[in-house]
Amino acid sequence: MAFYLALDVGGTKTDYLLADDSHELCRTRTGTIKRMRTDESSAAANLDQALSELTARTGISMQAVTRTCIGTAGETVPLVTTWLRESFASRVSGELLLLGDVEIALDAAFHGSMGVLAMAGTGSNVAGRRPDGSIVTAGGWGPELADQGSGHRIGHVGLRTAFLARDEHRPTRLLDAIMEFWQLPSLDLLVEAANARPAPDVSRLTEVILACAQQGDPVAAEVLRQQGEELAWLVRLVVRQVHSAAIAASPSGNAEPPSLAFTGSIMEKVPPVREALITSVRSEFPSIQVLDGVVDPLLGALWRARTA
């Protein structure tokens, strides 16, 4: 019997799935093993914890694994890929497939067929698969260069917009809510915390901004709408490319736009971002089909591990 290991490596957590040819056997989660987000010793400790737990709960040695598929952001960054390849070579048997996190999510949604996937969690990325199987992407360049619609960007823009609103004398509860969340007694201490180095984890402010928006705060609502529209622009860029390829490949010279799927905590738990994104995309592609809910990238990694 063959065994397969699937991983979805995020910026704050890593999900693991051990399976055989037909059944899921065990899932577990640890902190991130992405070396851009944590130090080597912490990454190794998280990985060892997960592999030990999978073996303890199933009785299956990691030396019995036929193939591992890892999906991660930064799959082209040597710091990320070199550490993953070396760490798995010494711990897990079999072949290793190293893919982008949006690619395994694409596989979860479309099993190798044409489609577009928008991912937004701590970071963000958009990918599409053309009819010939080739993949096009937009975004995904990290927090300083991209990450539109992500938790990091929402938190960062939320802070900046809240302070701008204060300067403009626009009413908002955002600053008070953030001070409460970070347990800071004054605005001066909030300024100090926001400008600290290393920087605070502003992605956690997403829940504060969402709560304020749901309570009718116009500044918070503006932040979420804007981030949805910024991510939608990347989606539209990818849909154009995939749609154009579909039209070129069609004997009739006509084709419907590719379906759109979502993954990530922002797409799942922050409806205003998702809704703004869909509205923007449909302004250009009115007939686009949007899959309900969010897909589980681990199932895409498992599909690829089983079928590679």
Secondary structure by P-SEA (a helix, b strand, c coil): cbbbbbbbbcccbbbbbbbccccccccccccccccccccaaaaaaaaaaaaaaaaaacccccccccbbbbbbcccccaaaaaaaaaaaaaccccbbbbbcaaaaaaaaccccccbbbbbbccccbbbbbccccbbbbcccccccccccccaaaaaaaaaaaaaaaaaaccccaaaaaaaaaaccccaaaaaaaaacccccccccaaaaaaaaaaaccaaaaaaaaaaaaaaaaaaaaaaaaaaaaaaaaccccccccbbbbbbcccccccaaaaaaaaaaaaacccccccccccccaaaaaaaaaacc
